């Protein structure tokens, strides 16, 4: 299923830390953002970094909208990405929650 493959790729981009894989620039390393408060500049840069990574490593997504929020109480980051695939009639929705207690 195409949607499952795209969601797997998105999860890989978000969870991989830079330098961990084949390309030293690949990955967001979302775990480093677990202690950021809502509205912090670093959390704002996370959204931009996610968008940049998708543009570079997943160019088959023609349109996407990324939302990021955090919970300092739960030590968690929540990412919501709505996307559309180029030249196909596929629209998808991806969610990822990373909590300190789950890693």
Residue pairs with C-beta under 8 A, 6 or more apart in sequence:
2 85
2 88
2 90
3 90
3 92
6 58
6 61
6 83
6 85
6 92
6 94
7 92
7 94
9 57
9 58
10 54
10 58
10 81
10 94
10 96
11 94
11 96
12 27
13 26
13 27
13 28
13 50
13 53
13 54
13 57
13 58
14 27
14 28
14 30
14 50
14 79
14 96
15 27
15 28
15 29
15 30
15 31
15 96
15 98
16 26
16 27
16 28
16 29
17 27
17 29
17 31
17 32
18 24
18 25
18 26
18 27
18 29
19 27
20 26
20 27
20 29
21 27
25 56
26 53
26 57
27 53
28 46
28 49
28 50
28 53
30 46
30 77
30 79
30 96
30 98
31 98
31 103
33 42
33 43
33 46
33 70
33 77
34 70
34 75
34 76
34 77
34 98
34 99
34 100
35 72
35 75
36 42
36 43
36 46
36 70
36 72
36 77
37 43
37 70
37 72
38 69
38 70
38 71
38 72
40 70
43 68
43 70
43 77
46 68
46 77
47 66
47 67
47 68
50 66
50 68
50 79
50 81
51 64
51 66
54 61
54 64
54 66
54 81
54 83
59 86
60 85
60 86
61 83
61 84
61 85
61 86
62 84
62 85
62 86
63 83
63 84
64 81
64 82
64 83
64 84
65 81
65 82
65 83
66 79
66 80
66 81
67 79
67 80
67 81
68 77
68 78
68 79
68 80
69 77
69 78
70 76
70 77
70 78
71 78
74 99
74 100
74 101
75 99
75 100
75 101
76 97
76 98
76 99
76 100
77 97
77 98
78 95
78 96
78 97
79 94
79 95
79 96
79 97
80 93
80 94
80 95
81 93
81 94
81 95
82 91
82 92
82 93
82 94
83 91
83 92
83 93
83 94
84 90
84 91
84 92
85 91
85 92
